[in-house]
Amino acid sequence: MTGLRIAFYAPLKAPTHPVPSGDRRVARLLMAALAAGGHEVRLASTLRSWDDGTRPGRPERLAALGRRCADRLLRRWRDDPPDLWFTYHLYHKAPDWIGPAVCDRLGIAYVVAEASHAPKRVTGPWAAGHAAAAAAIRRAAGVVNLASHDAEAVLPLLDDPRRLVPLRPFLDTAPFASASSERGTYRAALASSYGLPADEAWLLAVGMMREGDKRRSFEALARALARLTDLPWRLLAVGDGPARAAVAGLYDGFGDRVRFTGALAPDRLAELYAAADLMVWPAVNEAYGMALLEAQAAGLPAVAGRTGGVPDVVRDRETGVLVPVDDDAAFAAAVRSLLDDPARRCRMGDAARCTAATEHGFATAAATLDDLVRRIHAGAFP
């Protein structure tokens, strides 16, 4: 079956961006999943439309840049246009100033994934971005919903609710499941590398170390762990970024209980997931948390904040425990309960690995996306 030529765009962060993040990871996964269906996926632009709302005139400048990018693409594609446009992660802080214009001029379908809509942003510094994002969502032939909590606000923008297509966050779970089968080997090696006692519980936190929500998550974790110093545990904190020194300072009082590993390659990170005992992440304003999904795929139960799409990844009381965000006492209590009950941790880890494989696998996502874009291109959707 002949594949489609798909123009791909990620206005928040391009898949070629040099700084790793969950957002970049998902963009790459979506491109790979579309390619797995036999489609030719072209990166249309690397223009980053993110606006922090503090610079007057920035939305207008970005809109003008978007128009110029659209004009260049139209000239480039005059004789060889794509069949379909696919935009990932669309919202008021990162609207798509390019895709709708290109699709209107070329007469091709416009598809978005992970779109969100915040009616409270209709006025204020993001008003222009809010309007552009809402118009793009209304324009879309299909909206792939990766985080279920976004659906309620997006559905009123669609003339047919069937245009909203649910798709669980996904990844290739096989490398993580494979790593979990070598837990003993990796645990011994990591105990030696980081000077960790193998007979104590290892907690794992994975996140970019930057100001804002990521730093607040590390702050919340430090406050919660301060309530657990009567228990034997060690924390491995994985990640890097401009706020690394500030994040490390939050844990000065824990002495040798905490190890900072820096950023790790995917294979090394899989080893940590397999060797650790519990993933701990407060998930302040987290979309859904790719690191949480990776941990689950490796059979690592999690304690996380109940926010955004995190419940789509961590099943409360089944594959981990979810607590209200910013409730340090509840977070600490959840961690304590699992540290005190290794058998329960083991059951949750087994359930996490099974759930990730059956509900969050790459092949299932690729098949869903392939079916969607082919039906849209054929005019048979919804």
C-alpha positions as CSV (number, residue, x, y, z in Angstrom):
1,M,0.0,0.0,0.0
2,T,1.5,3.4,-1.0
3,G,2.3,5.7,1.8
4,L,1.5,9.3,2.2
5,R,3.9,12.3,2.1
6,I,3.4,13.9,5.5
7,A,4.7,17.3,6.6
8,F,5.5,17.2,10.3
9,Y,5.8,20.2,12.6
10,A,6.2,20.6,16.4
11,P,5.9,24.3,17.3
12,L,6.9,23.9,21.0
13,K,10.1,22.0,20.3
14,A,11.3,20.5,17.1
15,P,12.4,16.9,17.1
16,T,15.8,18.1,16.0
17,H,16.2,20.4,19.0
18,P,19.6,19.9,20.7
19,V,18.2,19.8,24.2
20,P,16.6,16.5,25.2
21,S,13.1,16.5,26.8
22,G,9.9,14.5,26.9
23,D,8.4,16.8,24.3
24,R,11.2,16.2,21.9
25,R,11.0,12.4,22.6
26,V,7.3,12.3,21.8
27,A,7.8,14.3,18.6
28,R,10.4,11.8,17.4
29,L,8.1,8.9,18.4
30,L,5.2,10.3,16.4
31,M,7.4,10.7,13.4
32,A,8.7,7.2,13.7
33,A,5.2,5.8,14.2
34,L,4.0,7.5,11.1
35,A,7.0,6.3,9.1
36,A,6.3,2.7,10.4
37,G,3.0,2.9,8.4
38,G,5.0,3.3,5.2
39,H,4.7,7.1,5.0
40,E,7.3,9.6,4.0
41,V,7.5,12.0,7.0
42,R,9.2,15.4,6.3
43,L,10.1,17.9,9.0
44,A,8.3,21.0,7.6
45,S,9.9,23.6,9.9
46,T,12.0,24.1,13.1
47,L,10.4,27.4,14.0
48,R,9.7,27.5,17.7
49,S,6.6,29.4,18.4
50,W,6.8,29.2,22.2
51,D,5.8,32.4,24.0
52,D,6.3,32.9,27.7
53,G,3.9,35.8,27.8
54,T,6.5,38.3,29.1
55,R,7.6,40.0,25.9
56,P,5.2,42.5,24.3
57,G,4.8,42.1,20.6
58,R,6.2,38.6,20.5
59,P,3.0,36.9,19.2
60,E,2.9,39.4,16.3
61,R,6.5,38.7,15.4
62,L,6.0,35.0,15.6
63,A,2.9,35.2,13.4
64,A,4.9,37.2,10.8
65,L,7.6,34.6,10.9
66,G,5.0,31.9,10.5
67,R,3.7,33.6,7.4
68,R,7.1,33.9,5.9
69,C,7.8,30.2,6.7
70,A,4.5,29.2,5.1
71,D,5.3,31.3,1.9
72,R,8.7,29.5,1.7
73,L,7.2,26.1,2.0
74,L,4.6,26.9,-0.6
75,R,7.3,27.9,-3.1
76,R,9.3,24.8,-2.3
77,W,6.3,22.5,-2.6
78,R,4.7,24.1,-5.6
79,D,5.4,21.1,-7.8
80,D,5.7,18.4,-5.1
81,P,3.2,19.1,-2.2
82,P,2.7,16.8,0.7
83,D,-0.5,14.8,1.1
84,L,-1.1,15.8,4.7
85,W,0.1,18.1,7.5
86,F,0.7,16.8,11.0
87,T,1.3,19.2,14.0
88,Y,2.3,17.9,17.4
89,H,1.6,19.8,20.7
90,L,-0.6,22.8,20.0
91,Y,-1.7,25.2,22.7
92,H,-1.9,28.9,23.5
93,K,1.8,29.2,24.4
94,A,2.9,27.4,21.2
95,P,0.3,27.9,18.4
96,D,0.8,26.7,14.9
97,W,1.4,29.8,12.8
98,I,2.4,27.8,9.7
99,G,0.3,24.6,9.1
100,P,-3.2,26.0,8.6
101,A,-2.1,28.6,6.0
102,V,-0.1,25.9,4.1
103,C,-3.0,23.5,4.2
104,D,-5.5,26.2,3.0
105,R,-3.4,27.1,0.1
106,L,-2.5,23.5,-0.9
107,G,-5.9,22.0,-0.2
108,I,-4.5,19.3,2.0
109,A,-5.7,17.8,5.3
110,Y,-4.5,19.3,8.6
111,V,-4.1,16.9,11.6
112,V,-2.9,17.7,15.1
113,A,-1.8,15.7,18.1
114,E,-1.8,16.7,21.8
115,A,-3.9,19.8,21.4
116,S,-5.1,21.6,24.4
117,H,-7.5,24.6,24.9
118,A,-7.7,26.9,27.9
119,P,-10.7,29.2,27.8
120,K,-9.3,31.3,30.6
121,R,-6.5,32.5,28.2
122,V,-8.9,34.2,25.8
123,T,-7.6,37.5,27.3
124,G,-4.2,38.4,28.6
125,P,-0.7,38.0,27.3
126,W,-1.5,34.7,25.4
127,A,-4.7,36.0,23.8
128,A,-3.3,35.9,20.2
129,G,-1.8,32.4,20.7
130,H,-5.0,31.2,22.3
131,A,-7.0,32.4,19.3
132,A,-4.6,30.9,16.8
133,A,-4.5,27.6,18.6
134,A,-8.3,27.4,18.8
135,A,-8.7,28.2,15.1
136,A,-6.2,25.5,14.2
137,I,-8.0,22.9,16.4
138,R,-11.3,23.8,14.7
139,R,-9.6,23.6,11.3
140,A,-8.2,20.1,12.0
141,A,-9.6,17.1,10.2
142,G,-8.5,14.9,13.2
143,V,-7.2,15.6,16.7
144,V,-5.1,12.9,18.3
145,N,-5.7,13.0,22.0
146,L,-2.7,11.7,24.0
147,A,-3.6,13.2,27.4
148,S,-7.2,12.4,28.2
149,H,-7.6,15.5,30.5
150,D,-7.4,17.7,27.3
151,A,-10.5,16.2,25.8
152,E,-13.1,18.1,27.7
153,A,-12.0,21.5,26.6
154,V,-11.1,20.5,23.0
155,L,-14.3,18.7,22.2
156,P,-16.5,21.9,22.1
157,L,-14.2,23.2,19.3
158,L,-15.0,20.2,17.0
159,D,-18.1,20.0,14.9
160,D,-18.0,16.2,15.2
161,P,-16.8,14.5,18.4
162,R,-15.5,11.6,16.4
163,R,-12.7,13.9,15.1
164,L,-11.1,13.5,18.5
165,V,-9.1,10.2,18.4
166,P,-7.8,8.8,21.7
167,L,-4.2,7.4,21.7
168,R,-2.4,6.4,24.8
169,P,1.1,7.8,25.3
170,F,3.4,5.2,23.7
171,L,7.0,4.1,23.2
172,D,8.9,1.0,22.2
173,T,8.6,-0.9,25.5
174,A,10.8,-3.8,24.5
175,P,14.2,-2.4,25.5
176,F,12.8,-1.5,29.0
177,A,11.2,-4.9,29.5
178,S,14.4,-6.5,28.4
179,A,16.4,-4.5,30.9
180,S,14.1,-5.5,33.7
181,S,15.0,-9.2,33.1
182,E,18.6,-8.2,34.0
183,R,17.8,-6.4,37.2
184,G,20.3,-8.3,39.3
185,T,23.2,-7.6,37.0
186,Y,22.4,-3.9,36.6
187,R,21.8,-3.5,40.3
188,A,25.2,-4.9,41.2
189,A,26.9,-2.7,38.6
190,L,25.2,0.4,39.7
191,A,25.8,-0.3,43.4
192,S,29.5,-0.4,42.6
193,S,29.4,2.7,40.3
194,Y,27.5,5.0,42.7
195,G,28.5,3.5,46.0
196,L,24.9,2.4,46.8
197,P,24.1,-0.3,49.4
198,A,22.3,-3.1,47.5
199,D,20.2,-4.0,50.5
200,E,18.5,-0.6,50.8
201,A,15.6,0.7,48.7
202,W,16.6,2.8,45.7
203,L,14.4,5.6,44.7
204,L,14.6,7.1,41.2
205,A,13.7,10.6,40.0
206,V,14.1,11.6,36.3
207,G,13.6,15.1,35.0
208,M,15.1,18.1,33.3
209,M,16.8,20.4,35.7
210,R,15.4,23.8,34.7
211,E,13.5,26.6,36.4
212,G,9.7,26.4,36.6
213,D,7.7,23.2,37.0
214,K,10.7,20.8,36.8
215,R,12.5,22.6,39.7
216,R,9.2,22.7,41.6
217,S,8.9,19.0,41.3
218,F,12.4,18.5,42.6
219,E,11.6,20.9,45.5
220,A,8.4,19.0,46.3
221,L,10.3,15.7,46.3
222,A,13.0,17.1,48.7
223,R,10.3,18.2,51.1
224,A,8.6,14.8,51.0
225,L,11.8,12.9,51.5
226,A,12.7,15.0,54.5
227,R,9.7,13.3,56.2
228,L,11.2,9.8,55.5
229,T,14.7,10.1,57.0
230,D,13.8,7.4,59.6
231,L,13.8,4.8,56.7
232,P,16.7,3.4,54.8
233,W,16.7,4.6,51.2
234,R,18.9,6.1,48.5
235,L,17.8,8.5,45.8
236,L,19.2,8.5,42.2
237,A,18.4,11.9,40.5
238,V,18.8,11.7,36.8
239,G,18.9,14.8,34.6
240,D,20.7,18.0,33.8
241,G,20.0,21.6,32.8
242,P,20.6,25.2,33.7
243,A,19.2,24.7,37.2
244,R,21.2,21.7,38.1
245,A,23.2,23.5,40.8
246,A,20.1,24.9,42.4
247,V,18.4,21.5,42.3
248,A,21.4,19.8,43.9
249,G,21.4,22.4,46.6
250,L,17.9,21.3,47.6
251,Y,19.3,18.0,48.7
252,D,22.4,19.2,50.6
253,G,20.9,18.1,53.9
254,F,20.6,14.4,52.8
255,G,24.3,13.7,52.7
256,D,25.2,10.5,50.9
257,R,21.6,9.4,50.5
258,V,21.4,11.2,47.2
259,R,23.4,10.7,44.0
260,F,23.1,13.0,40.9
261,T,23.9,11.1,37.7
262,G,23.6,13.9,35.1
263,A,21.8,13.2,31.9
264,L,22.0,9.5,30.7
265,A,21.7,7.8,27.4
266,P,18.5,5.8,26.9
267,D,20.2,2.4,27.4
268,R,21.8,3.6,30.6
269,L,18.5,5.0,31.8
270,A,16.8,1.7,31.1
271,E,19.4,0.0,33.4
272,L,18.5,2.4,36.2
273,Y,14.7,1.8,35.8
274,A,15.4,-1.9,36.0
275,A,17.6,-1.7,39.0
276,A,15.6,0.8,41.1
277,D,12.8,-0.1,43.6
278,L,10.5,2.9,43.2
279,M,10.0,5.9,40.8
280,V,9.2,9.1,42.7
281,W,8.1,12.2,40.8
282,P,5.7,14.9,42.1
283,A,4.9,15.8,38.4
284,V,4.1,19.5,38.9
285,N,2.1,20.5,35.8
286,E,3.3,17.4,34.0
287,A,1.6,16.6,30.6
288,Y,1.9,12.9,31.3
289,G,5.6,12.2,31.9
290,M,7.5,10.0,29.4
291,A,9.9,9.1,32.1
292,L,7.0,7.7,34.1
293,L,6.0,5.6,31.1
294,E,9.6,4.3,30.6
295,A,9.7,3.4,34.3
296,Q,6.5,1.5,34.0
297,A,7.7,-0.3,30.9
298,A,10.7,-1.5,32.9
299,G,8.5,-2.8,35.7
300,L,9.2,0.0,38.1
301,P,6.2,1.1,40.2
302,A,5.8,4.9,40.8
303,V,4.6,7.4,43.3
304,A,3.6,10.5,41.3
305,G,1.4,13.6,41.4
306,R,-2.1,13.2,40.1
307,T,-2.0,15.9,37.4
308,G,-2.5,16.3,33.7
309,G,-2.2,13.0,31.9
310,V,-0.2,11.2,34.5
311,P,-3.2,9.0,35.4
312,D,-3.1,7.9,31.7
313,V,0.3,6.4,32.5
314,V,0.3,5.4,36.2
315,R,-2.8,3.5,37.2
316,D,-3.5,4.5,40.8
317,R,-3.3,1.5,43.2
318,E,-2.5,-0.8,40.3
319,T,0.9,0.2,38.8
320,G,1.7,2.9,41.4
321,V,0.2,5.4,43.7
322,L,-1.1,8.9,42.7
323,V,-1.4,11.7,45.2
324,P,-2.6,15.3,45.0
325,V,0.1,17.7,43.7
326,D,1.7,19.8,46.3
327,D,0.6,17.5,49.2
328,D,4.0,16.7,50.6
329,A,2.6,14.7,53.5
330,A,0.5,12.5,51.1
331,F,3.5,12.0,48.8
332,A,5.7,10.9,51.7
333,A,3.0,8.6,53.1
334,A,2.6,6.9,49.7
335,V,6.4,6.4,49.4
336,R,6.5,5.1,53.0
337,S,3.7,2.6,52.4
338,L,5.6,1.1,49.4
339,L,9.0,1.1,51.1
340,D,7.4,-0.9,53.9
341,D,5.8,-3.4,51.6
342,P,8.2,-4.9,49.0
343,A,5.7,-7.5,48.0
344,R,3.2,-4.8,47.0
345,R,5.9,-3.0,45.1
346,C,6.7,-6.2,43.2
347,R,3.0,-6.7,42.3
348,M,2.7,-3.2,41.1
349,G,5.9,-3.5,39.0
350,D,4.7,-6.6,37.3
351,A,1.3,-4.9,36.5
352,A,3.2,-1.8,35.3
353,R,5.3,-3.8,32.8
354,C,2.3,-5.7,31.5
355,T,0.1,-2.6,31.2
356,A,2.9,-0.7,29.3
357,A,3.4,-3.6,26.9
358,T,-0.3,-4.1,26.2
359,E,-1.6,-0.6,26.2
360,H,1.3,1.7,25.4
361,G,3.2,-0.1,22.8
362,F,4.7,1.4,19.6
363,A,3.1,-1.0,17.2
364,T,-0.4,-0.3,18.4
365,A,0.2,3.5,18.2
366,A,1.6,3.2,14.7
367,A,-1.4,1.2,13.5
368,T,-3.8,3.7,15.0
369,L,-2.0,6.7,13.3
370,D,-1.7,4.9,10.0
371,D,-5.4,4.1,9.9
372,L,-6.2,7.7,10.9
373,V,-4.1,9.5,8.3
374,R,-5.1,7.2,5.5
375,R,-8.8,7.6,6.3
376,I,-8.5,11.4,6.5
377,H,-6.6,11.6,3.2
378,A,-9.3,9.4,1.6
379,G,-12.0,11.6,2.9
380,A,-13.4,8.7,4.9
381,F,-13.0,10.2,8.4
382,P,-14.8,10.5,10.7
